[in-house]
Amino acid sequence: MPGWYEFELGKAADILVNELFKLKEGETMVITADTESDERVVNATARAAFAAGGKPMVIWLASPLGVGKAADPMFPTESLVGALKGADAWVEFNNQWIFYSNVYDRAMKENPKLRYNCLVGMNVDMMVRTIGRVDYPTLKEFLDKLTEIVKDTNEFRITTPAGMDVTFKMTKERRAGYSLGYSDTPGAHMMSGQVYWGMDAETLNGKLVFDGSVNPPLGLIKDPIELTIKNGDIMAFGSGNDAVKYEAWLRSFNDPNMLKIAHLCPGFNPGAKLTGDVVEDERVWGSVEFGIGNMAWRPAASHSDGICMNVSIWLDGKQILDKGKCVHPELAKLAKKLGKA
């Protein structure tokens, strides 16, 4: 008997290697994983890369006790960087991710041709739903339309049923974009369905409420975590059990930048669901992810992502989402085609 989703997994791995990475014959694809990663996902991707004429190289690592720069002391840094410097493509399946670490920073800087896709924590079920069953042309049309609507917005407002209510403005560059999951050009790429809005963090004010998951350190949360935000800085935490744990974790680094909001990304992958896995959670349809801590332009000891569910969004006073549902006519039409009416 075949393994669970055996056939569907093969198709998803083929889409990842041939459609998204467009791996060419003779190219080297490095696949990194740790002892918390899903072996079936790793092996399916390696098989697809080999079948495409590529040269798969699978690197298994001991799972560090942290992610990003917090994991640096536990990585075999020089060996990892050396392997990645010689690669054409890199897909990361590590559960305790290399992304944002010094290994990642060096590999991307020292190998300018490297094509990277961040699929941390990927498992069979997630790969089938969020990669193998995605209608990429329609999703691209949806994300293009959303980007067009957003690009000239001055003031954003986001609320949730959990009590969140924040406002912010865009950076002077007014950067607005998204990830469709394609990794066929040099640089870093993300799984499809994550939107990037160039928030000017110093204009972010109000009450921020995480009611989905927080990674690291908590995963799925039981009680909403309330953060009082002033000009992009966390000024106060709520009193719930998860809020107390989260505050203790952020302050444990003794780094003031770990109390600063780094970015926000709305989620629109039609197959994503809240599972506690960050790469999927931050793409749940109608959610918004806020990053805290380390960014390329402002280093910090680590990085954390919190998920806000069922968001309502206003652009210069005009509502486009209501509790996670698209109310803008053109977006609503495309959402219905993607099964998200």
N, C-alpha and C positions, 0 to 999 in steps of 0.2 A: 504494500500500500504506500502511496506517496505521502510525504510529510505534509503537515498543514500548510496550505497555500503554496505547495511546491510549484505548480504550474504558473500561478499568478506571480510568484516571486521571481521566476525566471524571466517573465515578461518585463517586470519592473526593473530588474537588473539590466536587461537589454536596453530599455529606454534610457536608463541612467548613463550607460557606457556609450551607446551609439547615437542617441538623440541629443542628450544634454551635454555630454563631454565631447561628442563627435571624435572619439578616439581613433587615431589613424594607425595604420599598420606600422609596426616597429616602434611605436611610442611606449614609453615606460609609465605605467600607472602605479603609484604607491598607494596602498590601502593601509591606513593605520587603525588599530583597534587596541582595546585594553581587556583585561580579564573580566570586565563587566559587559562587554560587547556581545552582540548576537552573532554567533559563529555562522549561522546559515546565511545571514545577510553578507558577511565578509566573503564566504566561499562562492555565493552566487555571483557577486560582483567580479571576483577574480576569474571565474569561468567565463563570464560575458566578455571581460577584457581580453582574455586569451583567445576566445572564439573570434573576436574582432581583429585579430592579428597583432594585438598589443602584447606588452611584456609586463604582466602583473607582478608586483612585489608586495607581499603582505608582511607587515610589521606588527607583532603582538607585544604589548607593553604591560607591565604590572600597573594596576590602577593606582594612581597617586591619591593622596588624601587631600584633594582640592583640585581646582581648575585654573586655567590661565596661568598668570604669573605666580600664583600661590603654589602651583605644582612644579615650578622650575627646579627646585632642589631634587625632585624625585625622577626627572626625565634624564635619559642618557643623551644629553644635549648634543654633543659633537657628532655622535653616530647618527642621530635623527636628522640633524641639519645636513650632514654629509649625504645621506640618502636622498633627501628632498631637493638638494641642490642639483642632483643629477636626473631628476624626474621631469616628465612633461605634464603629468596630471597627478593630483593628490585628492583622494576622497577620505575624509576623516569620519570614522565610525566610533571613535573613543567615547565612552560614557563620561569619563572625567577628562574633559576636553583639553586639547593642545591649543586651540584657538585662543588668541590674546596673550599667549605665553611668549617668552623670549625665543623659544624654538620657532614658533610661528612667525614672529617678527623678523627673525634672521632669515628663515627660509624664503619668505616672500620678498625680502630685500635683496638677498644674494642670488636668487633665481628669478629674474624678471619675466621669464617665459612660463613660469609655473601656473597651471590652472587648478584652482583649489575649490572644493565644494564642502561646506560645513554641514555634515549630516550626523552630528553627534547624537549618540544614544539610539541610533536607528535600529528598529526591530522588524521582523517579518510583516506583522500586521500593519505597522505604520508605513513601511515601504510600499506595500500594495495599495493602501488607501491614498497616500499623499504624493506618490510618484507614478505608480502604474496605472491608476484610474483617473488621472487628471486630464481634462479636455484643455490642452495647452493653448490652442488658437483662441477659444472663447475666453479663457482666463486672461490671456494677453489683451484681448479687446476690452475686458472689464477693467484691468489695471491701467491701461492706456487712458481710458475715459476718466477714471478716478484721478489720475495724475494731471490730466488736462483741467479738470474742475478745480483741483487744489492749487495749482501753480501760482495763481494770482491772489490767493487768500492772504489777508493781513492778520486777522485774529481768529484763533481756534478756541472752541470750547468743547470739552468732553465731560459727560456725566455718566453715571451708572446707577442701577437700582440699589447698589450697595452703599450709596452715599457719596461717591466721588464727584467732585466738581472742580475742574481745573481749567485755566486759560493760559494761552501762550501765543507767541508770535514766531514767525519763521526767521531764519538767519538772513543776513543781507543778501546772501547768494541765492536765497529762495530755492534751496535744493529739494526736489521732490522726485522720487523714483521708486522702483520696486524690484523684487527678485522674481524671475520666472523660472529659476532653477537651472538655466543654461550655463554651462561652464566651458564654453568653446572658445573663450578669449582669455588671455593672461590676466591673472588677478584673483581676488577672492569672490566667491559666489555663494549664494544661500539657497535653501530649498524654496520652491515656488510658493507664492502667496503672502510674502512679507513685504509690506509697503514701508518706505523710508520717507519721513518728512523731516526736513532740516530745522528742527526746533531750536530756537535760541533759548537755551536752558535758563539763562538769567532772567527770562521773562515768564518763566513757569511759576504760577502761584495758585494756591487753593488747597483742597484736600484730595490727596491721592489715595486710592483704596485698592489694594491687591486682594482679590477674592477668588482667584483661580489657583495659581501656584507661584512659588518663589524658588528659583534655582540659581546657585545654591543659596541657602543650605537646607531648605525645608521640603521641597517638592510640593505635592498637593497640600493645601492648607485647610484647616478646619474652621478657623475664625478669620474674618477679614482683617487685614492689617492696614490701619489708617496712618498715613504720614501727612503731617502738616508741612507744606512746601512754601518757602519764601525765596523768590529770585533763584530758583533751582536748587536750593539747599534744603535738606531735611532738618526741620527745626524741632519737631516733636513726633513721638510715636504713640500709637494707641495703647490701650491697657490689656488687650487680649493676650492669651498665652503665646500664640504665634508671633505677635508683635514684640513681646518681651524677648523671645528667642532671637528674632531677627535683629533687633537693636543690639543685643549682646554680640552677635556674630559680626555685624558691621563695625562696631566699636573695637572689637578684638584686634583689628589690624593697626590701631593707633595711627590711622592715616586719615586726615581731614577730607581727602578726595573720595573716600568711601562713603561719605554722607552727601555726595553731590549727584544729581540726576545727570545722566550722560546722554540719553537719546530716547526716542519713542518710535514704535513701529506698529501700526495697525495690522491685523491679520486677516487674510482672505484666501486660505486654501480650502477648497470645498470638501476635501476628505479628512481634514484635521479635526481631532477631538481632544478634549482636556484629559490628559493621562498622567501628568506629572513629569513628562519628558519635555525639556525646554524647547527643543527644536520643533516639536509639534505644537506645544501649547501656545507659542507666540505666533502661530498661524491659524489658530481657531477662528473661524469666520465670525466677524463682528466683535472681536476682542482687540485690545490694545496692550502692547508690551512696553514697559518702561525699564530702561537699563540704568543701573547705578554703579558708579565706580570707574574702573579703567576704560579709557578710550585711547586711540592712537594720538589724539591731540592733547590728552590730559591723562598721563599715567597715574595709576593707583595700584594698590596692593593686590586687588582682585576685582571681580566683576560679578554682578548679580542681575537677574532679570525677573521682574514681577508682572503677572498677568491680571488685567482688569477685564472682566467679562461683561457681555451684553451692553456695549457702549452706545451712547447717543452722541452724535457729532454735529456741531454747527460750524459752518465756514462763513465768517463775517455775518453771523446771525441767521444764515439759511441752513436748515437742517437737511443732512443727507443720510443719516442713519438714526434709527429709533430702536433702542434696546437690541442692537445687533442686526436689525433688518434694514435693508436698503429702502429708503423712501424717495430718493432722487429717481425720477422716471426712467432715465436711460440706464442707470446702474441697476435698478430693480428688474428691468427686462433681461439684462445679461445675467444677473444673479439667478433668475428663474431658470434660464437655460443651463446654468451650472448646478441646478438642483437645490438652490438656496433661496427659494421664494419666501 
